[in-house]
């Protein structure tokens, strides 16, 4: 059950170098684990994917490089702590304020743009849409709440497509007793898709407390069960490494997690990395090759890149 109030931390840019401030601000947010902010049309929620108007500049309409950033949460204290740190770091370059609204109104405003996302094997849809259109696809019911991950973003779709391409039908998966780990789980799309396609067990982690709430609610709605932990990926090897680990996070975070990701994948297991831009391919591959991984496959969408790697025997 969602909280009655939703809180918004609105960050306005000031000064002449707003583009530079925004770049530094986004880096700061990512470095401090705040990945679920809204920047104009960053999650493509106001684009009609069936009949897109290619003449429109959605990012420009929202203010372009001068547009404010918004961070949403059910927890006012969490946003107040972020605002205090931001004001100390950026001083005169930004203006911050915390606003409140009824959760039902907030959800009504953004849900108009959340359309079902079909892939070859999966059908991701929100609670207000019918699952009947899934047909033979595996239905994945998602209400993201405050967590990043509606399935609209290219990096999420790339992960779904990589999972369906790299793993066999459910009956074969069950025979091999596959274990799945989702790092930076967001709303739980990838974990739920993995379980519904045949993985026997799954774990997930995310540093965002809203993601933990969303994952638990979406797991229940999809009649699956998995452990979701708030926090970073452990630096210690698990007792039983995973057959597949997926991390859909930006390069600035992935690049610092290469060793932790590596120890969570069993020998011969699969690591799927997304949230990468195409020009970061060589750097990411070099980091994972140093951890004894080799490239198996890759797919792209616009400038977004997803890598599939296999852990080689030591």
C-alpha positions in Angstrom: 0.0 0.0 0.0 1.6 3.3 -1.1 1.9 6.2 1.3 -0.8 8.9 1.1 1.8 11.6 0.5 4.5 11.8 -2.1 7.3 14.2 -1.6 9.3 16.0 -4.4 12.7 17.5 -4.0 12.8 20.1 -6.8 16.3 21.3 -7.8 16.4 24.5 -9.8 19.6 25.6 -11.6 21.1 29.1 -11.2 23.9 31.1 -12.7 25.4 31.3 -16.2 26.9 27.8 -16.5 23.7 25.8 -16.0 24.8 23.0 -18.3 28.0 22.5 -16.3 26.1 22.6 -13.0 23.6 20.0 -14.3 26.4 17.7 -15.3 28.1 18.0 -11.9 24.7 17.7 -10.2 23.8 14.4 -12.0 27.2 13.0 -11.2 26.7 13.9 -7.5 23.3 12.3 -7.4 24.6 9.0 -8.9 27.6 9.0 -6.6 25.3 9.3 -3.6 22.9 6.6 -4.8 20.1 8.8 -6.1 19.3 7.2 -9.4 15.5 7.7 -9.6 15.5 11.4 -10.4 13.5 12.9 -13.2 15.1 15.1 -15.8 12.7 16.2 -18.5 11.8 13.1 -20.7 14.7 11.0 -19.5 12.5 7.9 -19.1 10.6 8.5 -22.3 7.3 8.6 -20.4 5.7 11.3 -22.5 6.7 9.8 -25.9 4.0 7.9 -27.8 6.0 4.8 -28.8 3.3 3.6 -31.2 3.0 6.9 -33.1 6.0 9.0 -32.1 6.1 12.6 -33.2 9.6 12.8 -34.4 9.4 16.5 -35.0 9.0 17.2 -31.3 12.0 18.0 -29.1 10.8 16.5 -25.8 14.0 17.4 -23.9 13.9 20.9 -25.2 10.3 21.3 -24.3 11.1 20.4 -20.7 13.8 23.1 -20.6 16.8 21.3 -22.0 20.0 21.7 -20.1 18.4 24.4 -17.9 15.5 22.1 -16.8 15.2 21.4 -13.1 15.7 17.9 -11.6 13.1 16.3 -9.4 13.7 13.5 -6.9 10.5 11.8 -5.6 10.1 9.7 -2.4 7.5 8.7 0.2 10.1 9.6 2.8 10.4 13.4 3.5 13.3 12.9 5.9 15.3 11.1 3.2 14.8 14.0 0.8 15.6 16.6 3.5 19.0 14.9 4.1 19.8 15.0 0.4 18.8 18.6 0.1 21.0 19.6 3.0 24.0 17.9 1.4 23.2 19.4 -2.0 23.0 22.9 -0.6 26.3 22.5 1.1 28.0 21.2 -2.1 26.5 23.5 -4.7 25.7 26.6 -2.7 24.7 29.5 -5.0 24.4 27.3 -8.1 21.1 25.7 -7.2 17.8 26.4 -5.4 16.1 23.5 -3.6 12.6 23.1 -2.2 10.6 20.2 -1.0 7.0 19.9 -2.2 4.2 17.5 -1.3 1.2 16.1 -3.2 -1.3 13.4 -2.8 0.2 10.1 -4.0 -2.9 9.3 -6.0 -2.6 12.5 -7.9 1.1 12.0 -8.6 0.5 8.5 -9.9 -2.4 9.8 -12.1 -0.1 12.4 -13.7 2.7 10.1 -14.8 0.7 6.9 -15.5 -0.7 8.3 -18.8 2.7 7.7 -20.4 3.4 4.2 -19.0 2.5 2.0 -21.9 2.9 -1.8 -22.0 6.3 -2.9 -23.3 6.3 -6.1 -25.4 9.5 -8.0 -26.2 9.7 -11.4 -28.0 9.2 -13.3 -24.8 8.0 -10.8 -22.1 5.1 -8.3 -21.8 5.6 -5.6 -19.2 2.4 -3.8 -18.3 1.1 -1.5 -15.6 -1.9 -2.3 -13.2 -4.3 -0.1 -15.2 -3.8 -2.1 -18.5 -5.1 -5.5 -19.4 -2.8 -8.5 -19.5 -4.8 -10.0 -22.3 -2.6 -8.4 -25.0 0.3 -10.5 -23.7 -0.8 -13.4 -25.8 1.9 -16.1 -25.6 4.3 -13.7 -24.0 5.1 -13.9 -20.2 3.2 -11.2 -18.4 5.1 -9.0 -16.0 2.9 -6.7 -14.0 4.8 -3.6 -12.8 3.8 -0.6 -10.7 7.2 1.3 -10.2 6.0 3.6 -7.4 8.9 5.8 -6.6 11.5 3.4 -7.9 13.4 3.7 -11.2 12.2 1.2 -13.8 9.0 1.2 -15.8 10.5 -0.8 -18.6 10.3 2.3 -20.8 14.0 3.0 -20.6 16.1 1.4 -23.4 18.6 -0.1 -20.9 15.8 -2.1 -19.2 14.4 -3.4 -22.5 18.0 -4.4 -23.6 18.3 -6.5 -20.4 15.0 -8.2 -21.0 16.0 -9.1 -24.6 19.4 -10.3 -23.4 17.8 -12.6 -20.8 15.4 -14.1 -23.3 18.2 -14.6 -25.9 20.7 -16.2 -23.5 18.6 -18.6 -21.6 16.5 -21.6 -22.8 12.8 -22.3 -22.1 11.6 -22.7 -18.5 11.7 -26.5 -18.5 15.4 -26.5 -19.3 16.1 -23.8 -16.8 14.5 -25.8 -14.0 16.6 -28.8 -14.8 19.7 -26.7 -14.4 18.6 -25.1 -11.1 19.4 -21.5 -12.2 20.0 -18.8 -9.6 19.6 -15.1 -10.5 20.8 -11.9 -8.9 19.6 -8.4 -9.8 21.9 -5.6 -8.7 20.2 -2.2 -8.7 16.8 -3.9 -9.0 14.6 -0.7 -9.2 11.0 -1.8 -9.5 12.0 -5.5 -9.9 11.2 -6.0 -13.6 14.2 -8.1 -14.4 14.0 -10.3 -11.2 10.3 -11.0 -11.8 10.9 -11.7 -15.5 13.7 -14.1 -14.6 11.6 -16.0 -12.1 8.6 -16.2 -14.4 10.8 -17.5 -17.2 12.1 -20.4 -15.2 14.9 -19.4 -12.7 14.3 -21.3 -9.5 15.5 -18.6 -7.1 16.4 -15.0 -7.2 17.9 -12.3 -5.0 18.0 -8.5 -5.5 19.5 -5.4 -4.0 19.1 -1.7 -4.4 20.3 1.3 -2.3 17.0 3.1 -2.8 14.5 2.4 0.0 11.7 3.1 -2.5 13.0 0.2 -4.7 12.7 -2.2 -1.8 9.0 -1.2 -1.4 8.3 -1.4 -5.1 10.0 -4.8 -5.5 8.1 -6.4 -2.6 4.8 -5.1 -3.9 5.5 -6.2 -7.5 6.7 -9.6 -6.4 3.4 -10.1 -4.6 1.4 -8.9 -7.6 3.2 -11.3 -9.9 2.9 -14.3 -7.4 6.6 -14.7 -7.2 9.0 -14.5 -4.2 12.6 -13.2 -3.9 14.8 -11.6 -1.3 15.3 -7.9 -1.8 17.9 -6.2 0.3 18.5 -2.4 0.7 22.1 -1.7 0.4 25.2 -2.1 -1.9 26.4 -5.3 -3.4 28.4 -7.3 -0.8 32.2 -7.2 -1.1 32.4 -10.8 0.1 31.8 -13.9 -2.1 28.4 -15.5 -1.5 28.3 -19.2 -0.3 26.8 -20.1 -3.6 27.5 -17.9 -6.6 24.8 -17.1 -9.1 24.2 -18.5 -12.6 23.2 -15.1 -13.8 23.9 -11.6 -12.4 22.3 -8.6 -14.0 23.3 -5.0 -13.3 21.4 -2.2 -15.1 23.3 0.8 -13.6 25.2 3.6 -15.1 28.9 3.2 -16.0 30.1 5.5 -13.2 28.7 2.9 -10.7 29.4 -0.3 -12.7 33.1 0.7 -13.1 33.5 0.7 -9.3 31.7 -2.7 -8.9 33.6 -4.9 -11.3 35.3 -7.0 -8.5 32.1 -7.3 -6.5 30.1 -8.3 -9.5 32.8 -10.9 -10.5 32.8 -12.8 -7.2 29.0 -13.2 -7.3 29.0 -15.0 -10.7 29.9 -18.7 -10.7 32.4 -20.1 -13.1 30.8 -20.5 -16.5 28.0 -18.1 -15.3 26.6 -15.1 -17.1 26.9 -11.4 -16.3 24.6 -8.9 -18.0 25.6 -5.3 -17.8 23.4 -2.4 -19.1 23.0 1.3 -18.4 26.1 1.8 -20.5 26.6 4.2 -23.4 28.2 2.9 -26.6 31.4 4.9 -26.1 31.9 3.2 -22.7 32.1 -0.2 -24.3 35.9 -0.6 -24.4 36.5 0.6 -20.8 33.8 -1.7 -19.4 35.1 -4.7 -21.3 38.7 -4.0 -20.1 37.5 -3.9 -16.5 35.6 -7.2 -16.9 38.4 -8.9 -18.9 40.7 -8.2 -16.0 38.1 -10.2 -13.8 38.4 -13.2 -16.2 35.2 -12.5 -18.2 34.8 -12.8 -22.0 32.2 -11.2 -24.2 29.4 -13.5 -25.3 26.9 -11.0 -26.9 25.9 -7.4 -27.0 22.9 -5.4 -28.2 22.2 -1.7 -28.6 19.4 0.8 -28.8 20.3 4.3 -29.9 23.3 5.1 -27.7 22.5 2.6 -25.0 24.5 -0.7 -24.8 24.0 -4.0 -23.1 26.9 -6.5 -22.7 26.6 -10.2 -21.9 29.8 -11.8 -20.5 30.8 -15.3 -19.3 33.0 -16.0 -16.4 36.0 -18.1 -17.4 37.5 -20.8 -15.3 40.4 -19.6 -13.1 
